[in-house]
């Protein structure tokens, strides 16, 4: 009677398979790590070579059409403005994904946040951005009316325009992650006696930008 042969893996053979499997995992890990390190090094190299310069903003025109208290601490306001945005980079484009603009007076916000539509800015390109800022029943400090009256007697009003947004850099086909940026513009406007026409300034003011 012939008996069939039963093949079994020895413990040593199984151990060898385990070792090979571990080696394969290690090789796969090192290959992935090397690839990731190469990509990150390339991005860093491009970044260091091009070194994107932050965008430049200036306030070209401002007009205050309304600045009236509807109660002891409630303000109605209307401000029209034009901003100039410039990309000084020769080889880097900028995606502006989010832009929120508001106006403040003596540290108090006098308008609601107003959105400017997102846009892409080419290398060394300049864009005009217009915004209509409105404040309805905006809470202000009880001293607001006194501060406005004092500035009216002095003959000038200092207005601050703030922009908060998010941008991305574009180099060739590569696009960076989002960076939050802040723009701060200060404009001094002539302020005549009551009744006063709409306050306006067309002198232009350079703004500070932080990223």
C-alpha positions as CSV (number, residue, x, y, z in Angstrom):
1,X,0.0,0.0,0.0
2,X,1.4,3.3,-1.1
3,X,1.1,6.3,1.2
4,X,0.8,9.8,-0.1
5,X,3.4,12.2,0.9
6,X,2.3,15.1,3.2
7,X,4.4,18.2,2.8
8,X,4.7,20.5,5.8
9,X,6.6,23.6,6.3
10,X,9.2,23.4,9.0
11,X,9.4,26.0,11.7
12,X,12.6,27.2,10.2
13,X,10.9,27.7,6.8
14,X,8.1,29.7,8.4
15,X,10.5,31.8,10.3
16,X,12.3,32.6,7.0
17,X,9.1,33.8,5.5
18,X,8.4,36.1,8.4
19,X,11.9,37.6,8.1
20,X,11.3,38.2,4.3
21,X,8.0,39.9,5.0
22,X,9.6,42.2,7.5
23,X,12.3,43.1,5.1
24,X,9.7,43.9,2.4
25,X,7.9,46.2,4.8
26,X,11.1,48.0,5.7
27,X,12.0,48.4,2.0
28,X,8.6,49.8,1.3
29,X,8.8,52.2,4.2
30,X,12.2,53.5,3.2
31,X,11.2,53.9,-0.4
32,X,8.1,55.9,0.6
33,X,10.2,58.0,3.1
34,X,12.8,58.7,0.4
35,X,10.2,59.7,-2.1
36,X,8.5,62.0,0.4
37,X,11.8,63.6,1.5
38,X,12.7,64.2,-2.2
39,X,9.4,66.0,-2.9
40,X,9.7,68.1,0.3
41,X,13.3,69.0,-0.6
42,X,12.3,70.0,-4.1
43,X,9.5,72.2,-2.7
44,X,11.9,73.8,-0.2
45,X,14.5,74.4,-2.8
46,X,12.0,76.1,-5.1
47,X,10.8,78.2,-2.2
48,X,14.3,79.3,-1.2
49,X,15.3,80.2,-4.8
50,X,12.1,82.2,-5.6
51,X,11.4,83.4,-2.0
52,X,8.0,84.9,-2.6
53,X,7.6,88.6,-1.5
54,X,4.4,89.4,0.3
55,X,1.8,91.4,-1.7
56,X,1.6,95.2,-1.5
57,X,-1.7,97.1,-0.8
58,X,-2.5,100.8,-0.9
59,X,-5.7,102.7,-0.2
60,X,-6.4,104.8,-3.3
61,X,-9.7,106.4,-2.4
62,X,-12.0,106.6,0.6
63,X,-15.4,108.2,1.0
64,X,-17.6,108.3,4.2
65,X,-21.2,108.9,3.2
66,X,-22.8,108.3,6.6
67,X,-21.6,108.4,10.2
68,X,-24.6,108.9,12.4
69,X,-25.6,107.7,15.8
70,X,-29.1,106.3,16.0
71,X,-28.8,106.0,19.8
72,X,-26.3,106.5,22.6
73,X,-24.2,103.6,21.5
74,X,-25.6,102.5,18.1
75,X,-24.0,103.7,14.8
76,X,-25.1,103.7,11.2
77,X,-22.3,104.1,8.7
78,X,-21.5,103.9,5.0
79,X,-18.0,103.8,3.6
80,X,-16.9,103.5,-0.1
81,X,-13.3,102.6,-0.8
82,X,-10.9,101.5,-3.5
83,X,-7.8,99.3,-2.7
84,X,-4.8,98.7,-5.0
85,X,-3.3,95.3,-4.8
86,X,0.1,94.5,-6.3
87,X,2.0,91.3,-6.7
88,X,5.7,92.2,-6.8
89,X,7.0,88.7,-7.6
90,X,8.4,87.9,-11.1
91,X,7.8,84.2,-11.0
92,X,5.1,83.6,-8.3
93,X,1.4,84.0,-8.8
94,X,-1.1,84.6,-5.9
95,X,-4.5,83.0,-5.3
96,X,-6.6,85.2,-3.0
97,X,-9.1,82.7,-1.6
98,X,-10.7,85.0,1.0
99,X,-10.9,88.7,1.6
100,X,-12.8,90.4,4.4
101,X,-12.7,94.2,4.7
102,X,-14.0,96.5,7.5
103,X,-13.4,100.0,8.8
104,X,-12.6,101.2,12.3
105,X,-12.4,104.5,14.1
106,X,-10.3,104.9,17.3
107,X,-10.1,101.1,17.7
108,X,-13.9,100.6,17.3
109,X,-15.2,98.7,14.3
110,X,-17.8,100.9,12.6
111,X,-18.8,98.7,9.7
112,X,-19.7,95.0,9.2
113,X,-17.2,92.7,7.4
114,X,-17.6,92.9,3.7
115,X,-16.4,90.2,1.3
116,X,-14.4,90.8,-1.9
117,X,-14.7,88.0,-4.5
118,X,-11.6,85.7,-4.7
119,X,-9.3,86.1,-7.6
120,X,-5.9,85.1,-9.1
121,X,-3.1,87.6,-9.5
122,X,-0.4,87.0,-12.1
123,X,3.3,87.8,-11.7
124,X,3.9,91.6,-11.3
125,X,0.2,92.3,-11.8
126,X,-1.9,95.1,-10.2
127,X,-5.6,95.0,-9.4
128,X,-8.1,97.5,-8.2
129,X,-10.5,96.3,-5.5
130,X,-13.7,98.2,-4.6
131,X,-15.8,97.6,-1.6
132,X,-18.9,99.2,-0.1
133,X,-18.8,99.0,3.7
134,X,-22.0,99.4,5.7
135,X,-22.7,99.5,9.4
136,X,-26.3,99.2,10.7
137,X,-27.0,99.5,14.4
138,X,-23.3,98.9,15.0
139,X,-22.5,98.9,18.7
140,X,-19.9,101.6,19.7
141,X,-18.6,103.0,23.0
142,X,-20.7,105.8,24.7
143,X,-17.8,108.2,24.1
144,X,-18.1,107.8,20.3
145,X,-20.2,111.0,19.7
146,X,-17.8,113.0,21.9
147,X,-14.7,111.7,19.9
148,X,-16.3,112.6,16.6
149,X,-17.3,116.1,17.8
150,X,-13.7,116.7,19.0
151,X,-12.2,115.5,15.7
152,X,-14.6,117.8,13.9
153,X,-13.4,120.8,15.9
154,X,-9.8,119.8,15.1
155,X,-10.7,119.4,11.4
156,X,-9.5,115.9,10.7
157,X,-10.6,112.3,11.1
158,X,-8.4,109.3,11.2
159,X,-9.9,106.1,9.7
160,X,-8.4,102.6,9.7
161,X,-9.3,100.1,7.0
162,X,-8.5,96.4,7.7
163,X,-8.3,93.5,5.4
164,X,-8.1,89.9,6.6
165,X,-7.7,87.1,4.1
166,X,-6.1,83.8,3.0
167,X,-3.8,83.4,0.0
168,X,-1.9,80.6,-1.8
169,X,1.4,80.9,-3.8
170,X,1.6,79.5,-7.3
171,X,5.0,78.5,-8.8
172,X,4.6,76.8,-12.2
173,X,2.0,74.0,-11.6
174,X,2.8,73.8,-7.9
175,X,0.4,75.6,-5.5
176,X,1.2,76.1,-1.8
177,X,-1.1,75.7,1.2
178,X,-3.1,78.6,2.5
179,X,-1.5,81.4,4.4
180,X,-3.5,84.0,6.5
181,X,-2.6,87.6,5.9
182,X,-3.6,90.9,7.5
183,X,-3.6,94.4,5.8
184,X,-3.8,97.6,7.8
185,X,-4.4,101.0,6.2
186,X,-4.6,104.4,8.0
187,X,-6.0,107.4,6.2
188,X,-6.4,111.0,7.5
189,X,-9.4,112.8,6.1
190,X,-10.4,116.5,6.4
191,X,-13.4,116.9,8.6
192,X,-15.3,120.2,8.3
193,X,-18.0,121.7,10.6
194,X,-21.7,120.6,10.6
195,X,-23.4,120.4,8.2
196,X,-20.6,118.5,6.5
197,X,-20.5,117.0,3.0
198,X,-19.4,113.4,2.6
199,X,-15.8,113.0,3.8
200,X,-13.4,111.9,1.1
201,X,-9.7,111.3,0.5
202,X,-8.0,110.7,-2.8
203,X,-4.4,111.2,-1.7
204,X,-3.6,107.5,-1.5
205,X,-2.1,105.7,1.6
206,X,0.4,102.8,1.7
207,X,-0.8,99.9,3.8
208,X,1.2,97.4,5.9
209,X,0.9,93.7,5.2
210,X,1.7,90.8,7.5
211,X,1.6,87.0,6.6
